[in-house]
Amino acid sequence: MPEDRSFPEFRCLIPYNRFTINLSLNDSKPISRFVEATIRGGFGITLRKLVCPSVEKNCAECILRHSCIYCYLFETTPQSNSPRLKNYKALPRPFTLWCEQNENTINIELVLIGNAIKTLPYFIYTLRKLGSQGLGKERIRYELKTVRAGEKVVYDNSSDEIDMQFAKDKLDIKQGKAQTGRCVLNFYSPMILRKNGRIVDGYDSHAFFSTLMRRITSLFVIHCDGENFDDLKPLLKLWEEKIKAQTSLKRVHKSRFSTRQNRRIKYDGFTGEVILEGDLGTFMPFLNAGEILSVGKNTAFGYGKYKIKEIEMR
């Protein structure tokens, strides 16, 4: 008897663009032990100073919060008329930022999602401003050299022009056709999952897929003007029934000092490999989306990034 998979079809379209930003430092010293946090933190502080008319005011109490570029990127909150999202304290930020320093060069991979794509000029202008102020305790200065969308240079430091005429990428996320297979998720940046309000010690199948689906749907609704998906339980149940996992993960210890909270915060997570086996055909479109959008906590700090490799479909 054929398997009953008669639950509502899931589909959403998420526009995105991945940008490569090259910074040239005036010193080859490491700017910090947590590069993403240093750049993300410095960027947020600098952007707020540039656009906020009342920096001392709490964003949640500000009348401009729903039209402010800083609030949109860093204090994303649901509109009061969002039926499902209004119960969330915060929403996924519409960007991910991952960095790598190699001596006096930092390469940033910036992914902008949905309506945030048009905010690229703010990222470029603010990163330029931050470069003149310096990064880290030693205030290492830098020059923003180039910004690329794929192979196309959309900004270089010889001009004050930003070319916004680049091709927009789009994720078409929907259930695939059932097919048995195997693949490896290589987490090259730390992954942090939550289940029942607590941090997961490594990997948990339900926590991973439910977190991924919640991220996809929330990004779609709040940043791509999409519609709510009310019931993902049948899809989650199918994942738990059809996908088995083996893991080889190690804990990574990181921390940063939060200026806003005036305390040091731990950012421990897990890197390594998760081997998935089962009905990959149905779920590969969601896994492909996660490769672009990231998964778990602290994605704006470069967390939850993975590459899919060793795909074997049978």
ZIZI-V959533 format. One record per residue. N is the residue number from 1. RES is the residue in one letter. OMEGA is omega in whole degrees, 0 to 359 (none if undefined). BURIAL is + if it has 9 or more other C-alpha atoms within 8 Angstrom, else -. D_LAST is the distance of its C-alpha to the last C-alpha in Angstrom with 2 decimals. Layout:
N,RES,OMEGA,BURIAL,D_LAST ; N,RES,OMEGA,BURIAL,D_LAST
This chain:
1,M,180,-,21.14 ; 2,P,181,-,18.92 ; 3,E,179,-,18.51 ; 4,D,178,-,21.40 ; 5,R,187,-,20.50 ; 6,S,173,-,23.88 ; 7,F,186,-,24.95 ; 8,P,181,-,26.39 ; 9,E,177,-,24.14 ; 10,F,173,-,24.14 ; 11,R,171,-,24.82 ; 12,C,179,+,27.00 ; 13,L,181,+,27.91 ; 14,I,174,+,29.03 ; 15,P,178,+,30.91 ; 16,Y,170,+,31.05 ; 17,N,177,+,32.15 ; 18,R,182,+,31.60 ; 19,F,174,+,34.79 ; 20,T,184,+,35.62 ; 21,I,182,+,39.18 ; 22,N,177,+,41.10 ; 23,L,177,+,44.07 ; 24,S,183,+,46.59 ; 25,L,175,+,48.47 ; 26,N,178,-,52.04 ; 27,D,182,-,51.25 ; 28,S,178,+,48.44 ; 29,K,174,-,48.75 ; 30,P,182,-,45.84 ; 31,I,177,+,46.72 ; 32,S,175,-,45.40 ; 33,R,181,-,42.87 ; 34,F,190,+,40.97 ; 35,V,182,+,40.96 ; 36,E,180,+,39.08 ; 37,A,180,+,41.57 ; 38,T,181,+,44.52 ; 39,I,180,+,43.54 ; 40,R,179,+,42.33 ; 41,G,179,-,45.50 ; 42,G,178,+,47.80 ; 43,F,182,+,46.25 ; 44,G,179,+,46.69 ; 45,I,182,-,50.28 ; 46,T,179,+,51.21 ; 47,L,181,+,49.69 ; 48,R,178,+,51.55 ; 49,K,182,-,54.80 ; 50,L,189,-,54.34 ; 51,V,188,+,53.63 ; 52,C,179,+,55.02 ; 53,P,181,-,58.64 ; 54,S,185,-,59.02 ; 55,V,184,-,56.96 ; 56,E,184,-,58.76 ; 57,K,175,-,57.59 ; 58,N,184,-,54.60 ; 59,C,182,-,51.88 ; 60,A,182,-,51.35 ; 61,E,186,-,55.02 ; 62,C,180,-,55.20 ; 63,I,182,-,55.85 ; 64,L,191,-,53.87 ; 65,R,183,+,50.65 ; 66,H,177,-,48.70 ; 67,S,183,-,49.70 ; 68,C,181,+,49.72 ; 69,I,178,-,47.17 ; 70,Y,179,+,47.41 ; 71,C,180,+,46.79 ; 72,Y,184,+,43.87 ; 73,L,190,+,42.12 ; 74,F,180,-,43.30 ; 75,E,186,+,44.63 ; 76,T,179,+,42.23 ; 77,T,182,+,43.46 ; 78,P,172,+,42.71 ; 79,Q,183,-,45.15 ; 80,S,181,-,47.23 ; 81,N,177,-,46.02 ; 82,S,189,-,42.28 ; 83,P,182,-,41.71 ; 84,R,188,-,38.71 ; 85,L,183,+,39.12 ; 86,K,179,+,42.85 ; 87,N,179,-,42.24 ; 88,Y,176,-,40.43 ; 89,K,179,-,42.76 ; 90,A,181,-,40.89 ; 91,L,178,+,37.99 ; 92,P,176,-,35.36 ; 93,R,185,+,37.03 ; 94,P,178,+,35.90 ; 95,F,168,+,35.18 ; 96,T,184,+,33.52 ; 97,L,178,+,35.26 ; 98,W,186,+,34.02 ; 99,C,174,+,36.37 ; 100,E,178,-,36.66 ; 101,Q,174,+,40.05 ; 102,N,184,-,40.62 ; 103,E,185,+,44.35 ; 104,N,178,+,46.17 ; 105,T,171,+,43.16 ; 106,I,173,+,41.03 ; 107,N,180,+,37.95 ; 108,I,170,+,37.01 ; 109,E,181,+,33.75 ; 110,L,175,+,34.86 ; 111,V,176,+,32.61 ; 112,L,190,+,34.69 ; 113,I,173,+,33.30 ; 114,G,183,+,34.62 ; 115,N,180,-,38.43 ; 116,A,182,+,38.71 ; 117,I,182,+,37.81 ; 118,K,178,-,41.42 ; 119,T,181,-,42.71 ; 120,L,179,+,41.74 ; 121,P,177,-,45.46 ; 122,Y,177,-,46.35 ; 123,F,182,-,43.88 ; 124,I,182,-,45.32 ; 125,Y,183,-,48.94 ; 126,T,177,+,48.58 ; 127,L,174,+,46.80 ; 128,R,180,+,49.62 ; 129,K,179,+,52.18 ; 130,L,179,+,50.51 ; 131,G,179,+,50.59 ; 132,S,179,+,54.37 ; 133,Q,179,-,54.63 ; 134,G,183,+,52.45 ; 135,L,174,+,49.64 ; 136,G,182,+,49.83 ; 137,K,183,-,52.94 ; 138,E,178,-,54.26 ; 139,R,178,-,53.76 ; 140,I,182,+,52.00 ; 141,R,180,+,52.26 ; 142,Y,175,+,49.81 ; 143,E,176,+,49.52 ; 144,L,186,+,46.67 ; 145,K,184,+,45.86 ; 146,T,170,+,43.05 ; 147,V,181,+,40.56 ; 148,R,168,+,37.58 ; 149,A,190,+,35.18 ; 150,G,179,-,32.40 ; 151,E,185,-,34.43 ; 152,K,174,-,37.42 ; 153,V,180,+,40.43 ; 154,V,176,+,41.71 ; 155,Y,166,+,44.47 ; 156,D,190,+,46.33 ; 157,N,176,-,49.47 ; 158,S,183,-,51.64 ; 159,S,174,-,51.65 ; 160,D,180,-,52.07 ; 161,E,174,-,49.83 ; 162,I,182,-,46.33 ; 163,D,181,-,44.26 ; 164,M,180,-,42.31 ; 165,Q,177,-,41.13 ; 166,F,182,-,37.57 ; 167,A,178,-,34.38 ; 168,K,175,-,32.99 ; 169,D,182,-,29.30 ; 170,K,173,-,27.66 ; 171,L,174,+,24.75 ; 172,D,191,-,23.56 ; 173,I,178,+,22.05 ; 174,K,180,+,20.57 ; 175,Q,176,+,17.85 ; 176,G,177,+,14.58 ; 177,K,182,-,12.59 ; 178,A,177,-,10.72 ; 179,Q,180,+,6.94 ; 180,T,179,+,5.56 ; 181,G,182,+,5.50 ; 182,R,174,+,8.49 ; 183,C,178,+,11.49 ; 184,V,171,+,15.17 ; 185,L,180,+,18.13 ; 186,N,180,+,21.06 ; 187,F,180,+,24.26 ; 188,Y,169,+,26.87 ; 189,S,189,+,29.49 ; 190,P,176,+,30.46 ; 191,M,175,+,28.76 ; 192,I,178,+,31.04 ; 193,L,175,+,29.94 ; 194,R,176,+,32.35 ; 195,K,182,-,32.13 ; 196,N,176,-,35.14 ; 197,G,182,-,37.31 ; 198,R,178,-,36.60 ; 199,I,179,-,34.75 ; 200,V,178,+,31.60 ; 201,D,181,-,31.79 ; 202,G,185,+,28.54 ; 203,Y,173,+,25.37 ; 204,D,188,-,25.14 ; 205,S,180,+,22.08 ; 206,H,181,-,24.34 ; 207,A,181,+,26.63 ; 208,F,187,+,23.98 ; 209,F,178,+,22.37 ; 210,S,177,+,25.75 ; 211,T,179,+,27.38 ; 212,L,181,+,24.86 ; 213,M,178,+,25.26 ; 214,R,179,-,29.03 ; 215,R,180,+,29.21 ; 216,I,184,+,27.35 ; 217,T,180,+,29.53 ; 218,S,177,+,32.72 ; 219,L,181,+,32.30 ; 220,F,184,+,31.66 ; 221,V,190,+,34.74 ; 222,I,185,+,37.25 ; 223,H,180,+,36.42 ; 224,C,178,+,34.91 ; 225,D,181,-,37.21 ; 226,G,181,+,34.40 ; 227,E,180,-,34.63 ; 228,N,168,-,34.04 ; 229,F,190,-,31.04 ; 230,D,188,-,32.79 ; 231,D,177,-,30.14 ; 232,L,185,-,26.86 ; 233,K,179,-,26.92 ; 234,P,179,-,24.45 ; 235,L,177,-,21.81 ; 236,L,179,+,22.73 ; 237,K,179,-,22.59 ; 238,L,177,-,19.06 ; 239,W,182,+,18.02 ; 240,E,180,+,19.86 ; 241,E,192,-,18.36 ; 242,K,185,-,14.65 ; 243,I,176,+,14.50 ; 244,K,185,+,15.66 ; 245,A,168,+,17.25 ; 246,Q,186,-,18.83 ; 247,T,171,+,21.52 ; 248,S,188,-,23.68 ; 249,L,174,+,26.38 ; 250,K,180,-,30.05 ; 251,R,177,+,32.88 ; 252,V,182,+,34.61 ; 253,H,175,-,38.23 ; 254,K,176,+,39.67 ; 255,S,175,+,42.60 ; 256,R,175,+,44.73 ; 257,F,179,-,48.15 ; 258,S,178,+,48.20 ; 259,T,182,-,51.35 ; 260,R,182,-,51.09 ; 261,Q,178,-,50.77 ; 262,N,177,-,53.01 ; 263,R,177,-,50.94 ; 264,R,183,-,48.21 ; 265,I,177,-,44.76 ; 266,K,178,-,41.98 ; 267,Y,179,-,38.52 ; 268,D,178,+,36.60 ; 269,G,185,+,32.82 ; 270,F,173,+,29.73 ; 271,T,180,+,27.80 ; 272,G,188,+,24.91 ; 273,E,171,+,21.22 ; 274,V,180,+,19.20 ; 275,I,181,+,15.73 ; 276,L,179,+,13.66 ; 277,E,180,+,10.85 ; 278,G,182,+,9.95 ; 279,D,181,+,9.84 ; 280,L,182,+,9.80 ; 281,G,180,+,9.71 ; 282,T,192,+,13.15 ; 283,F,182,+,14.60 ; 284,M,177,+,13.62 ; 285,P,179,+,16.79 ; 286,F,178,+,18.92 ; 287,L,177,-,17.67 ; 288,N,178,+,18.35 ; 289,A,179,+,21.75 ; 290,G,178,+,22.51 ; 291,E,177,+,22.05 ; 292,I,190,-,24.97 ; 293,L,184,+,27.00 ; 294,S,185,+,26.69 ; 295,V,176,+,26.74 ; 296,G,182,+,29.42 ; 297,K,170,+,33.12 ; 298,N,178,+,35.11 ; 299,T,178,+,32.78 ; 300,A,175,+,36.01 ; 301,F,178,+,36.65 ; 302,G,182,+,33.37 ; 303,Y,173,+,31.59 ; 304,G,179,+,28.00 ; 305,K,179,+,26.47 ; 306,Y,172,+,23.02 ; 307,K,175,+,20.66 ; 308,I,181,+,16.86 ; 309,K,177,-,15.51 ; 310,E,180,-,12.85 ; 311,I,178,+,9.99 ; 312,E,177,-,6.55 ; 313,M,184,+,3.79 ; 314,R,none,-,0.00
